[in-house]
Amino acid sequence: MKITRYLDSTGAASYGAEQPDGSVLRIEGDVFGAHRVTTEKASVRKRLAPVVPAQILGVGLNYRHHAAESGMKAPELPVLFVKGINTLQHPGD
């Protein structure tokens, strides 16, 4: 199932299940917990980024091949980096 987040016609953010024909069926409940896909077609005004992040934390050079591609030595400890939440974009923005 392909889950999408969107603004509906009232401006409320919701989740839906994208169908093979491109239509979206509304999801009720918590997509990260108990939820169900309804038979109701969603009124998608705008597609949104899949999540609302509090912070984006990344791990760099997290496997040997990636380090080699970058011409760098694989680190002994994980290399962490932070991206601001403004780096997340909605599809088409």
VENTANOR-V204172 format. One record per residue. N is the residue number from 1. RES is the residue in one small letter. PSI is psi in whole degrees, 0 to 359 (NA if undefined). D_LAST is the distance of its C-alpha to the last C-alpha in Angstrom with 1 decimal. Layout:
N,RES,PSI,D_LAST + N,RES,PSI,D_LAST
//
This chain:
1,m,132,24.2 + 2,k,115,20.4 + 3,i,136,19.1 + 4,t,149,15.7 + 5,r,140,14.5 + 6,y,163,13.4 + 7,l,132,14.0 + 8,d,185,17.1 + 9,s,341,18.5 + 10,t,355,20.0 + 11,g,5,16.9 + 12,a,139,18.3 + 13,a,133,16.4 + 14,s,170,18.3 + 15,y,150,18.8 + 16,g,165,19.8 + 17,a,116,21.3 + 18,e,133,19.7 + 19,q,161,22.7 + 20,p,331,23.6 + 21,d,3,23.1 + 22,g,347,19.4 + 23,s,165,20.5 + 24,v,131,20.0 + 25,l,137,23.1 + 26,r,142,23.0 + 27,i,133,24.1 + 28,e,145,26.6 + 29,g,197,27.4 + 30,d,114,26.0 + 31,v,342,24.0 + 32,f,5,25.4 + 33,g,228,28.8 + 34,a,123,30.6 + 35,h,167,28.6 + 36,r,147,29.1 + 37,v,125,27.2 + 38,t,176,28.3 + 39,t,3,29.1 + 40,e,125,27.0 + 41,k,136,24.0 + 42,a,147,20.9 + 43,s,92,19.3 + 44,v,108,15.6 + 45,r,321,13.8 + 46,k,135,10.3 + 47,r,144,9.8 + 48,l,166,9.4 + 49,a,150,9.9 + 50,p,337,13.6 + 51,v,163,15.3 + 52,v,99,15.5 + 53,p,147,17.0 + 54,a,326,19.9 + 55,q,146,19.9 + 56,i,116,18.8 + 57,l,127,22.1 + 58,g,159,22.4 + 59,v,120,25.6 + 60,g,156,26.0 + 61,l,46,28.7 + 62,n,4,29.3 + 63,y,153,31.3 + 64,r,317,33.9 + 65,h,321,32.4 + 66,h,318,29.1 + 67,a,316,31.4 + 68,a,319,33.4 + 69,e,324,30.4 + 70,s,357,29.5 + 71,g,26,33.1 + 72,m,158,33.6 + 73,k,141,36.2 + 74,a,130,35.2 + 75,p,153,35.3 + 76,e,328,38.0 + 77,l,155,35.7 + 78,p,143,32.0 + 79,v,114,29.7 + 80,l,147,27.2 + 81,f,157,24.1 + 82,v,140,21.7 + 83,k,141,18.0 + 84,g,153,16.8 + 85,i,345,14.7 + 86,n,352,12.1 + 87,t,350,11.4 + 88,l,128,10.0 + 89,q,149,6.3 + 90,h,150,5.5 + 91,p,131,5.6 + 92,g,351,3.8 + 93,d,NA,0.0
//
